[in-house]
Amino acid sequence: MSAESGTGIVHIAPAYGEDDFELAKEKLLLVVDPIDDNGYYAQPLRDWLYSLMPWRDATAPLECFEANKDIAKGLEKAGIVWKIEYIRHEYPFNPRSKQRIMYRAIPSWFFDIQNSKPLMLEQNEHINWFPPHLKHGRFQKISNKRPTGTLAVTVSGQRLCRCGKVITAV
């Protein structure tokens, strides 16, 4: 949508795009993420969506990409939408699995590792990595290649770090 293309109604999805997220922050809008870590609609939205699609099995998980057209059809039958128009566009995807990758706003911690790199690499030698090739492979390469000197850690429930300790989200 642009100023040159006329008038229209556009939705924003602050949890799924950088521009939308920044606009929501600027306008003090709530950022809601109704999709779980596996790409399925979470409760209570899932139940509401199934109420619009009586032809689907409401006991099955509702995968966001797979359900798009049925959701649109259900919204249309319920008279909730004015117009549905599909616009074909590219999604980022995993080159190995060919699965689409969803851009999501998720809580993360960022650590300044610039001053800690020598100690991290020294301590790396005392960690029993599994699989073993990570010790001098991925970990060492990541800590050496970070241009900004930061390391991001995704916070999503409990994760087991490579050293065997459980990291719990706060």
C-alpha positions in Angstrom: 0.0 0.0 0.0 1.4 3.4 -0.9 0.0 7.0 -1.1 0.1 6.7 -4.9 -2.0 3.5 -5.1 -5.3 5.0 -3.8 -7.2 4.3 -0.7 -7.7 1.1 1.2 -7.6 -0.7 4.5 -4.4 -2.4 5.6 -3.9 -4.5 8.7 -0.7 -4.6 10.6 0.8 -7.6 12.4 3.3 -6.2 14.9 4.5 -9.6 16.1 5.5 -10.6 12.5 7.3 -7.8 10.8 9.9 -5.1 11.7 8.0 -2.2 10.1 4.7 -3.3 11.8 6.5 -3.7 15.1 8.0 -0.2 15.0 4.7 1.3 14.1 3.0 -0.5 17.0 5.7 0.8 19.4 5.3 4.4 18.0 1.5 4.2 18.4 1.6 2.3 21.7 -0.3 -0.7 20.3 -0.3 -4.0 22.0 1.9 -6.7 20.3 0.0 -10.0 20.3 1.5 -13.2 19.0 -1.2 -15.9 18.7 1.2 -18.5 17.1 3.1 -21.0 19.2 6.7 -22.0 18.6 5.7 -24.7 16.2 3.6 -22.5 13.9 0.1 -23.4 15.3 -2.6 -21.0 16.5 -2.8 -20.9 20.3 -5.9 -20.9 22.5 -8.3 -19.1 22.7 -7.9 -17.9 19.1 -7.7 -21.4 17.8 -11.2 -22.3 19.2 -12.6 -19.0 17.8 -11.1 -19.8 14.3 -12.6 -23.3 14.4 -16.0 -21.9 15.2 -15.8 -20.1 11.8 -14.8 -23.4 10.1 -17.2 -26.1 11.1 -16.0 -28.3 8.2 -12.6 -28.8 9.9 -11.7 -31.1 12.7 -11.5 -28.8 15.7 -9.5 -31.3 17.7 -6.5 -31.0 15.4 -3.8 -28.4 15.8 -4.3 -25.4 13.4 -1.1 -24.7 11.5 -1.0 -21.0 10.4 0.2 -21.3 6.8 -1.9 -24.4 6.0 -5.1 -22.9 7.4 -5.0 -19.5 5.7 -7.6 -20.1 2.9 -10.0 -21.9 5.2 -9.8 -19.1 7.8 -10.5 -16.5 5.0 -13.4 -18.6 3.8 -14.8 -18.9 7.3 -14.4 -15.1 7.9 -16.2 -14.4 4.6 -19.1 -16.8 5.4 -19.5 -15.2 8.8 -19.7 -11.8 7.2 -16.8 -10.5 9.2 -14.7 -9.3 6.2 -15.5 -6.8 3.5 -13.2 -8.3 0.8 -10.6 -11.0 0.6 -7.8 -10.6 -2.0 -4.8 -12.8 -2.2 -1.5 -11.3 -3.0 1.3 -13.7 -3.9 4.6 -12.9 -2.3 7.7 -14.7 -1.3 8.4 -16.0 2.2 11.9 -16.7 3.6 12.4 -20.4 3.8 14.8 -23.0 5.2 16.9 -24.1 2.2 17.3 -27.7 3.7 13.7 -28.5 4.6 12.0 -26.0 2.2 9.7 -24.9 5.1 8.7 -21.3 5.4 10.3 -19.3 8.1 8.1 -17.0 10.1 9.6 -13.6 11.2 8.5 -13.2 14.8 9.0 -10.7 17.6 10.3 -12.9 20.4 11.9 -12.0 23.7 15.7 -12.3 23.5 18.7 -11.4 25.7 21.7 -9.8 24.1 25.1 -10.1 25.8 28.1 -7.9 25.1 30.8 -10.5 24.6 33.5 -8.3 23.2 35.5 -8.1 26.4 34.7 -11.7 27.4 35.8 -13.4 24.2 39.3 -14.5 25.5 37.7 -16.0 28.7 34.9 -17.6 26.7 37.3 -19.3 24.3 39.5 -20.4 27.3 36.5 -21.8 29.1 35.3 -23.5 25.9 38.2 -25.9 26.3 36.7 -27.2 29.6 33.2 -27.8 28.2 32.1 -31.3 27.2 30.3 -30.4 24.0 27.8 -32.7 22.3 28.3 -33.3 19.5 32.0 -32.8 20.0 32.7 -30.9 16.7 30.8 -27.9 18.1 33.7 -27.1 20.5 36.0 -25.8 17.8 33.3 -25.5 15.1 30.1 -23.5 15.6 30.8 -22.0 19.1 34.4 -20.9 18.3 33.4 -19.5 14.9 30.4 -17.6 16.3 32.3 -16.0 19.1 35.1 -15.0 16.6 32.8 -13.7 13.9 30.4 -11.5 15.9 31.1 -8.1 14.4 29.2 -6.2 17.1 30.5 -8.3 20.0 27.0 -9.4 20.9 25.5 -12.9 21.5 21.7 -13.3 21.3 19.9 -15.9 23.3 16.3 -16.7 22.6 14.1 -16.9 25.6 11.3 -19.4 25.2 10.5 -21.6 28.2 13.4 -23.8 29.2 16.4 -24.5 27.0 19.3 -26.7 27.7 22.6 -25.0 27.0 25.5 -27.0 25.6 27.2 -27.1 29.0 24.3 -29.2 30.4 22.7 -26.5 32.6 19.0 -25.6 32.2 18.4 -21.9 31.4 15.0 -20.8 32.4 13.2 -17.7 30.9 12.3 -15.0 33.4 
